[in-house]
Amino acid sequence: MIRVAAFCVVIGAWAVGQAEEPAAPTTAGATIALAPGEEAHLASLRQVTFGLPRAGEGYFSRDGRFIIYQAYPIGYPFYQIYVQPVGERTPRLVSTGRGRTTCSYFSPDGKAILFASSHADPHIDVTELKAREEAARGGRHRYQWDFDPFMDLYTINFDGTGLKRLTDSAGYDAEGSYSSDGSQIVFTSSRDGDPDIYVMQADGSNVRQLTNTSGYDGGPFFSPDDQWIIFRSDRQKEHMLQIFAISADGKREVQLTNDLNHVNWCPYFHPSGKYFIWSGADYTTGRGTFHLFTMELSYPGGVLTGGNVVQVTHDQAMNVLPAFSFDGKKLMWTATRAADGSSQLFMADWLREGKPAGGGVKGAVGN
């Protein structure tokens, strides 16, 4: 049986009480003050999504000219996928406009967009009606993600034409991203009754399973050299996600965080391969505040190995779902730093680039 709460518990707190109306206009490009301690890693912080009730999980195109993300349209109960030029404020809808969508990603050549959608749900009218009724009753005050059994992976051309279905199996297929060379897609599927990590060719062929452990394995991304895949899992304790990596051939797995008092999730490689970034929170006193952390990486004997941990964000907002630009000079993430408290995408200059982290935070996250 698929456990619906494995994903939603982690990010439930950062959407509490969010506005269901568009955020107040903010000057495009206006910088926002950093919290003390953040200036060591970040500069020129600015909000990049506006006018949508909430937006998040954004990723850069390979050339750095565009971002893609999911956001709630005004008046519709499920996330949809949008493309937006960097430095501009006008989003363009690229998903179908119906059903749940999530986890969009650009192909390396920029010609295709990968995303997951449940628009083929044969009962979509009923699904939408139930969601609207729940919203009218004031339901779901906190973020909750369902492992929708009608969720499948699709690609669409950058211009919004040529929608193509890649998966058509029973259960949830989502959380997909491309390998650096564009030949493969790694994703999460519940086709065997439990969410695990799978890899397939970019056209949807040659599907193979990488993980097969009780619990949720999800949110996978390839390393820059395509030799490793990093992901999150609650296999040790339900809901208490930790960070793991598995070799692309499935033969070697390593655990990178191991502190069941902390929830650690949404890992993403820096393009140098020298470290990764993720979001974590201390749950010893309930749901804590999610901050961004980095962990140094080394590869002795070809095995990915974790090292020094550094805390990046220090404010009281929720900071989650970070992603680097492919030149390593920008960081984008989802945060509740908007003036109205809604979750929106924010971007900053990344000051460390490919250099190893300094000033490690011992004990911040067990590893």
Secondary structure by P-SEA (a helix, b strand, c coil): cccccccccccccccccccccccccccccbbbbbcccccccccccccccccccccccccccccccccccccccccccbbbbbbbcccccbbbbcccccccccccccccccccccccccccccaaaaaaaaaaaaaaacccccbbbbccccbbbbcccccccccccccccccccccccccccccccccccccccbbbbbbbcccccccccccccccccccccccccccccccccccccccbbbbbbbcccccbbbbccccccbbbcccccccccccccbbbbbccccccbbbbbbbbbbbcccbbbbcbbbbccccccccccccccccccbbbbbccccccccbbbbbbbbccccccccccccccccc
